[in-house]
């Protein structure tokens, strides 16, 4: 599933770049491509743990 999301994101950003360099720019296609890309990034980065997560857990343990 992760590979599928990455492929969709690459495709979306490619469409956005293609629309950017074309003579007749369609702003709606660019907006949709960027929204798809950002949504994909949000989905992929949601599973990445925070760097501060360990510090917060240690601080919470010291306070008790």
Protein Blocks (a to p, Z undefined) as FASTA:
>chain_A
ZZmmmmmmmmmmmmmmmmmmpmbdcfklmmmmmmmmmmmmmmmmmmpccfklmmmmmmmm
mmZZ
